Structures are given as C-alpha cells and as structure tokens.
Amino acid sequence: MIRLIIFDFDGTLGDTRANIVMTMQDTARALGYPVATEAAIAKTIGLPLEKGFGQLYPDATREETDRAAATYREIFERNRKKLVPGLFPHVKETLAALKERGFVLTVASSRHSTSLNSFLKDMSIAPYISYVLGADNVDKAKPDPEPVLKTLRELGVRPEECLVVGDMPVDVLMGKRAGAHTCAVTYGNADREDLREAGSIIDDFAEILSIPILK
C-alpha cells in the first residue's frame, strides 16, 4: 500500500519552463557563452544547475560551471518577483484530494530549497506538502536515489510504500534506484518516449487519482 508520494517540482507541479529558459539564456549572455535554444535547455531541467550548464557547454571547467550556477542564482533572485510560475492544471485540487485520502505528500527537487519553499508558499500549495527537499539538502542529486532515500528515512516509510512522480527520466530513474514505484507526467519537459520506463504515465495531473497503485 502506498503511504507516501514524492513529487518533483519543475515541470510536474510548477510550470517553470519559460522562467528557467529565460534565466539560463540571460546567464549565458552575462558570461559570454553562446545562447542555447529552449529545446536544449529543457533537456537539462531536473539536473542541478552545475550539471545543466555542463551539459549545455561540455568544454566548460568545473570552476566555470560553478560560476555559471552562481550567476544564474543572482539573476534569478534579481528577477524573483516576476518569475512566480503558475501551477499546471488540476494540481492544487488534486493535491487536496490526495491529502484527504491520507497520503503523505512531499517534494524532492533539484531546485535550491530557498526558492523551492518560496514558490510552494506563493503558489498556495505549501499546506499540502509535509516535507521539502532541495538540491542543497543532499550530497548526490537526481538520478541518484539519495533524495528519495533521505525522504524515506526522515518519514519512516519503506520504498515499496512510496510513489515518485516527475516529468523527466532522472525522476523515474531516481525512484527506481531507491526501490520505489514511479509515475511520469507527459506535460512537462520530456517526451512520452523518454518516460516509458515509468510504472505509470499520465497526461494530466488529476489522472494520478485513478492510477491502480493508489486505489
């Protein structure tokens, strides 16, 4: 029986793609890098910033990717008030329904915990979330299972009692490596074909209420 549901944030709960792309491109301009396309940047969503920049700019050194990540955060904070994302359709009411059914709901994201908690509060879904884990709260990020395993330890839940929900292959792989069940959403930043390894695949967030493992 599932007791715990761990959600990714970017591309799963929050529609942040435009914000991420804009900030990534502004960072590239500020540092003199070629500006990557939206499609290329979307493939890095879900990775820690340093890894995302490393994927976009393979010749960059560790020092350069660290500087790029710091610059990204500076630009993001400067534009913070105009970068509040919207929720994907049916997210808030579905979270309320899941909470009502007795599931413990948490978030595990590659986003820094400061902006993550701020977004959850601004989007009025923080009351539904019992535990929040950001990239700065773990040593190893997705697709390593550490974010899931740490959440399980903190809440006293076994892997087989947990469902991990995300929009990227790294979310699915993270959940599987932790021994948890997985569900992928198709409206985020990856193609359906890239998510085929997930235990369940849904096209609308509300469909999670009907997947067999939660009945």
KEKE-3310 file (N, C-alpha, C; in steps of 0.2 Angstrom, whole numbers, plus 5000, padded with zeros to 4 digits):
npx = (5004:5003:5010:5016:5019:5031:5034:5042:5046:5048:5041:5032:5024:5025:5024:5037:5045:5047:5052:5064:5071:5073:5081:5092:5097:5099:5109:5119:5122:5127:5139:5145:5144:5138:5121:5110:5097:5079:5074:5086:5089:5078:5081:5089:5083:5078:5091:5104:5110:5124:5127:5118:5123:5135:5131:5126:5137:5149:5163:5166:5174:5175:5176:5170:5157:5153:5153:5144:5132:5131:5129:5117:5109:5110:5104:5092:5087:5087:5076:5066:5053:5045:5045:5037:5030:5016:5004:5002:4988:4974:4982:4982:4969:4970:4981:4975:4965:4972:4978:4967:4964:4973:4986:5004:5012:5026:5040:5054:5067:5078:5080:5086:5083:5078:5072:5063:5054:5049:5042:5032:5025:5021:5013:5002:5002:5009:5003:4999:5010:5021:5035:5050:5063:5077:5090:5101:5100:5105:5119:5121:5113:5098:5100:5103:5098:5098:5089:5076:5079:5083:5072:5063:5069:5068:5054:5051:5046:5044:5053:5044:5032:5031:5028:5035:5034:5037:5043:5053:5066:5076:5069:5062:5072:5078:5068:5066:5079:5079:5070:5057:5040:5035:5029:5026:5023:5017:5016:5026:5043:5049:5049:5035:5041:5053:5050:5046:5050:5043:5032:5019:5011:5005:4994:4988:4988:4978:4975:4982:4975:4968:4976:4981:4989:4987:4974)
npy = (4994:5011:5024:5036:5050:5057:5071:5078:5096:5106:5107:5097:5100:5114:5126:5130:5131:5142:5152:5146:5144:5158:5163:5155:5158:5172:5171:5165:5175:5185:5179:5178:5166:5156:5157:5145:5135:5135:5121:5114:5118:5114:5100:5100:5102:5098:5093:5097:5114:5116:5104:5105:5116:5111:5101:5109:5116:5108:5109:5117:5121:5115:5125:5135:5131:5131:5145:5149:5144:5151:5164:5162:5160:5173:5181:5176:5179:5192:5194:5189:5192:5193:5181:5171:5155:5147:5135:5119:5113:5107:5104:5109:5106:5092:5089:5092:5082:5071:5072:5072:5059:5053:5051:5055:5069:5075:5085:5083:5090:5097:5110:5124:5124:5136:5144:5135:5132:5145:5146:5136:5142:5154:5149:5144:5130:5125:5121:5108:5100:5090:5088:5095:5094:5100:5103:5107:5100:5088:5077:5070:5072:5070:5058:5050:5040:5046:5058:5052:5041:5048:5056:5045:5039:5050:5051:5038:5028:5014:5009:5002:5007:5019:5032:5039:5054:5062:5073:5070:5059:5057:5058:5047:5037:5040:5036:5022:5017:5019:5009:5012:5015:5022:5036:5045:5061:5068:5081:5090:5092:5082:5070:5058:5046:5046:5043:5030:5020:5022:5017:5021:5031:5048:5060:5071:5080:5077:5064:5056:5052:5041:5030:5013:5009:5018:5016)
npz = (5000:4996:5005:5005:4994:4983:4975:4960:4957:4946:4931:4935:4946:4946:4932:4926:4915:4905:4914:4918:4906:4901:4912:4911:4898:4900:4909:4901:4892:4900:4904:4892:4885:4871:4867:4872:4864:4868:4867:4870:4882:4890:4891:4901:4912:4929:4932:4943:4944:4940:4934:4923:4916:4912:4904:4893:4890:4886:4886:4897:4912:4929:4938:4930:4927:4940:4943:4933:4938:4950:4945:4938:4949:4955:4945:4944:4957:4957:4948:4954:4958:4947:4942:4947:4945:4937:4942:4935:4926:4937:4948:4962:4967:4966:4974:4986:4986:4987:4999:5007:5006:5014:5010:5013:5007:4998:4992:4981:4974:4961:4962:4972:4990:4995:4985:4981:4993:4994:4982:4983:4994:4988:4978:4985:4989:4999:5011:5009:5008:5016:5018:5012:5000:4994:4981:4989:5000:4999:4996:4984:4969:4959:4945:4956:4970:4982:4986:4987:4996:5007:5011:5013:5025:5034:5036:5039:5031:5020:5005:4996:4999:4993:4981:4967:4958:4943:4929:4921:4914:4924:4936:4936:4935:4947:4957:4954:4957:4970:4974:4974:4968:4952:4943:4929:4922:4907:4902:4905:4903:4895:4882:4879:4875:4881:4894:4896:4904:4916:4930:4929:4917:4915:4907:4912:4928:4937:4934:4942:4952:4948:4945:4946:4957:4968:4972)
capx = (5000:5007:5008:5020:5020:5036:5034:5046:5043:5048:5038:5027:5019:5025:5025:5043:5050:5049:5057:5071:5074:5075:5086:5098:5099:5102:5116:5124:5124:5131:5145:5148:5143:5133:5114:5107:5090:5074:5074:5092:5089:5073:5083:5093:5078:5079:5098:5107:5112:5131:5127:5114:5127:5140:5128:5125:5143:5153:5170:5167:5178:5171:5176:5166:5150:5151:5152:5138:5127:5131:5127:5110:5105:5110:5099:5085:5085:5085:5070:5062:5046:5041:5046:5032:5027:5009:5003:4999:4980:4972:4987:4980:4964:4972:4985:4970:4961:4977:4979:4961:4964:4978:4993:5009:5014:5032:5043:5061:5068:5085:5080:5088:5077:5075:5067:5058:5049:5046:5037:5027:5021:5017:5008:4997:5001:5013:5000:4998:5017:5024:5042:5053:5070:5080:5097:5106:5099:5108:5126:5120:5106:5095:5096:5105:5092:5098:5084:5071:5081:5083:5065:5060:5072:5065:5047:5050:5042:5048:5052:5038:5026:5032:5027:5039:5031:5041:5042:5060:5069:5080:5065:5060:5077:5079:5063:5068:5085:5078:5066:5050:5036:5036:5024:5028:5019:5019:5015:5032:5049:5052:5044:5032:5045:5058:5047:5042:5052:5040:5027:5013:5012:4998:4994:4985:4990:4972:4974:4985:4970:4965:4981:4979:4993:4984:4967)
capy = (5000:5017:5029:5042:5052:5062:5075:5083:5102:5110:5103:5092:5104:5121:5127:5135:5131:5149:5156:5143:5146:5165:5164:5152:5162:5178:5169:5164:5182:5189:5176:5177:5160:5155:5156:5139:5135:5132:5114:5111:5120:5110:5094:5100:5104:5092:5092:5103:5119:5115:5099:5108:5120:5106:5098:5114:5118:5102:5111:5122:5118:5114:5132:5139:5129:5134:5152:5150:5142:5157:5169:5160:5162:5180:5184:5173:5182:5199:5194:5184:5194:5192:5174:5166:5151:5145:5128:5115:5112:5102:5102:5111:5102:5085:5088:5092:5076:5065:5073:5070:5052:5051:5051:5060:5072:5078:5087:5082:5094:5099:5117:5126:5124:5143:5146:5130:5134:5151:5145:5132:5146:5159:5146:5142:5123:5123:5117:5101:5097:5088:5088:5098:5093:5104:5101:5109:5096:5081:5077:5067:5074:5065:5052:5046:5039:5049:5062:5048:5038:5053:5057:5039:5039:5056:5050:5032:5024:5009:5010:4999:5011:5026:5033:5045:5057:5068:5074:5069:5052:5057:5057:5039:5033:5041:5032:5015:5016:5019:5004:5015:5015:5028:5039:5051:5066:5070:5088:5093:5094:5077:5067:5052:5040:5046:5041:5024:5016:5023:5012:5024:5038:5051:5066:5077:5079:5074:5057:5052:5049:5035:5025:5007:5008:5022:5014)
capz = (5000:4996:5010:5003:4987:4982:4969:4958:4956:4940:4926:4937:4949:4943:4925:4926:4909:4902:4918:4918:4899:4901:4916:4908:4892:4902:4912:4895:4889:4905:4904:4886:4881:4866:4870:4870:4862:4873:4867:4873:4890:4893:4892:4907:4918:4933:4934:4947:4939:4938:4929:4917:4912:4910:4898:4888:4887:4888:4887:4902:4918:4935:4940:4925:4929:4947:4942:4929:4943:4955:4941:4937:4955:4956:4940:4947:4963:4954:4944:4958:4959:4941:4940:4951:4940:4938:4943:4930:4928:4942:4953:4969:4969:4966:4980:4991:4986:4989:5006:5010:5006:5019:5008:5014:5001:4999:4986:4980:4968:4960:4964:4979:4994:4997:4980:4981:4998:4992:4976:4986:4998:4983:4974:4989:4989:5004:5016:5007:5007:5023:5018:5006:5000:4988:4979:4994:5006:4998:4993:4977:4966:4953:4946:4962:4974:4989:4988:4989:5002:5013:5012:5017:5032:5038:5037:5042:5026:5016:4997:4992:5001:4991:4974:4965:4952:4940:4922:4917:4915:4930:4941:4935:4937:4955:4961:4953:4960:4978:4976:4975:4962:4949:4939:4925:4918:4900:4900:4907:4899:4892:4878:4882:4874:4886:4900:4895:4910:4922:4931:4926:4914:4915:4903:4916:4935:4940:4932:4947:4957:4946:4944:4950:4963:4973:4973)
cpx = (5004:5005:5011:5020:5025:5035:5040:5043:5042:5046:5033:5022:5019:5027:5031:5047:5052:5054:5064:5075:5077:5081:5093:5101:5102:5109:5121:5126:5128:5138:5149:5148:5138:5126:5111:5099:5085:5074:5080:5092:5084:5076:5088:5089:5078:5086:5100:5110:5119:5131:5123:5119:5133:5137:5127:5132:5148:5161:5171:5170:5173:5170:5171:5159:5148:5149:5145:5132:5126:5127:5119:5106:5105:5104:5092:5082:5083:5078:5065:5054:5042:5042:5042:5029:5019:5009:5000:4992:4979:4977:4985:4975:4965:4976:4980:4966:4966:4978:4973:4961:4969:4985:4998:5012:5021:5035:5051:5063:5076:5086:5083:5082:5074:5070:5061:5052:5046:5040:5031:5022:5017:5012:5002:4996:5006:5010:4999:5005:5020:5031:5045:5060:5072:5087:5102:5105:5102:5115:5125:5113:5104:5100:5098:5099:5092:5092:5078:5073:5081:5076:5061:5063:5069:5058:5046:5045:5047:5048:5046:5032:5026:5031:5031:5036:5035:5039:5048:5062:5073:5076:5063:5066:5079:5075:5065:5074:5084:5073:5059:5047:5037:5030:5027:5023:5021:5019:5021:5037:5052:5046:5041:5037:5051:5056:5044:5044:5048:5034:5020:5015:5005:4999:4991:4986:4984:4971:4978:4980:4967:4970:4980:4983:4990:4977:4966)
cpy = (5006:5022:5036:5044:5058:5065:5079:5090:5105:5105:5097:5096:5111:5122:5132:5135:5138:5152:5153:5145:5153:5166:5161:5156:5169:5177:5168:5171:5186:5186:5176:5171:5160:5154:5150:5140:5133:5125:5111:5113:5115:5103:5094:5101:5097:5091:5098:5108:5118:5109:5101:5112:5116:5103:5102:5116:5113:5104:5116:5118:5118:5121:5136:5137:5131:5141:5153:5149:5148:5163:5168:5162:5169:5183:5182:5177:5190:5200:5191:5186:5193:5185:5169:5162:5150:5138:5125:5114:5106:5100:5103:5107:5094:5084:5088:5085:5070:5066:5071:5062:5049:5050:5056:5062:5076:5081:5086:5085:5096:5107:5118:5126:5131:5145:5141:5131:5140:5150:5141:5137:5151:5156:5143:5134:5120:5119:5110:5097:5096:5089:5091:5097:5096:5101:5102:5105:5089:5082:5074:5069:5069:5064:5048:5045:5043:5054:5058:5044:5042:5054:5051:5038:5044:5054:5043:5027:5020:5011:5008:5003:5018:5026:5040:5048:5063:5068:5072:5062:5052:5056:5049:5035:5034:5036:5025:5013:5015:5013:5006:5014:5022:5030:5045:5055:5068:5077:5093:5095:5088:5074:5060:5046:5040:5043:5034:5019:5017:5018:5014:5030:5041:5058:5072:5075:5075:5066:5052:5049:5042:5029:5019:5007:5013:5021:5009)
cpz = (5000:5001:5009:4996:4987:4975:4967:4957:4949:4934:4928:4941:4946:4936:4925:4920:4906:4907:4918:4911:4899:4906:4914:4902:4894:4905:4906:4892:4894:4905:4898:4882:4876:4869:4867:4868:4868:4873:4871:4880:4893:4894:4898:4913:4922:4936:4939:4942:4936:4933:4922:4913:4909:4904:4892:4885:4890:4889:4893:4908:4924:4938:4936:4926:4935:4946:4938:4934:4948:4951:4940:4943:4956:4951:4942:4952:4961:4951:4948:4958:4953:4938:4944:4945:4941:4939:4936:4931:4933:4948:4960:4971:4970:4972:4986:4992:4989:4997:5010:5011:5011:5017:5011:5008:5002:4992:4986:4974:4967:4961:4971:4983:4996:4992:4980:4987:4996:4987:4979:4990:4993:4979:4978:4990:4995:5010:5015:5007:5014:5024:5012:5006:4993:4987:4985:5000:5005:4995:4985:4974:4961:4948:4952:4966:4980:4990:4990:4996:5008:5015:5016:5024:5036:5040:5039:5037:5022:5009:4994:4994:4998:4983:4972:4958:4949:4932:4918:4919:4922:4936:4942:4938:4945:4959:4960:4957:4968:4979:4976:4968:4959:4944:4935:4922:4912:4898:4902:4902:4895:4887:4881:4881:4879:4893:4901:4901:4916:4923:4928:4923:4913:4911:4907:4924:4938:4939:4937:4952:4955:4944:4949:4957:4969:4975:4979)
residu = (MET:ILE:ARG:LEU:ILE:ILE:PHE:ASP:PHE:ASP:GLY:THR:LEU:GLY:ASP:THR:ARG:ALA:ASN:ILE:VAL:MET:THR:MET:GLN:ASP:THR:ALA:ARG:ALA:LEU:GLY:TYR:PRO:VAL:ALA:THR:GLU:ALA:ALA:ILE:ALA:LYS:THR:ILE:GLY:LEU:PRO:LEU:GLU:LYS:GLY:PHE:GLY:GLN:LEU:TYR:PRO:ASP:ALA:THR:ARG:GLU:GLU:THR:ASP:ARG:ALA:ALA:ALA:THR:TYR:ARG:GLU:ILE:PHE:GLU:ARG:ASN:ARG:LYS:LYS:LEU:VAL:PRO:GLY:LEU:PHE:PRO:HIS:VAL:LYS:GLU:THR:LEU:ALA:ALA:LEU:LYS:GLU:ARG:GLY:PHE:VAL:LEU:THR:VAL:ALA:SER:SER:ARG:HIS:SER:THR:SER:LEU:ASN:SER:PHE:LEU:LYS:ASP:MET:SER:ILE:ALA:PRO:TYR:ILE:SER:TYR:VAL:LEU:GLY:ALA:ASP:ASN:VAL:ASP:LYS:ALA:LYS:PRO:ASP:PRO:GLU:PRO:VAL:LEU:LYS:THR:LEU:ARG:GLU:LEU:GLY:VAL:ARG:PRO:GLU:GLU:CYS:LEU:VAL:VAL:GLY:ASP:MET:PRO:VAL:ASP:VAL:LEU:MET:GLY:LYS:ARG:ALA:GLY:ALA:HIS:THR:CYS:ALA:VAL:THR:TYR:GLY:ASN:ALA:ASP:ARG:GLU:ASP:LEU:ARG:GLU:ALA:GLY:SER:ILE:ILE:ASP:ASP:PHE:ALA:GLU:ILE:LEU:SER:ILE:PRO:ILE:LEU:LYS)
# end
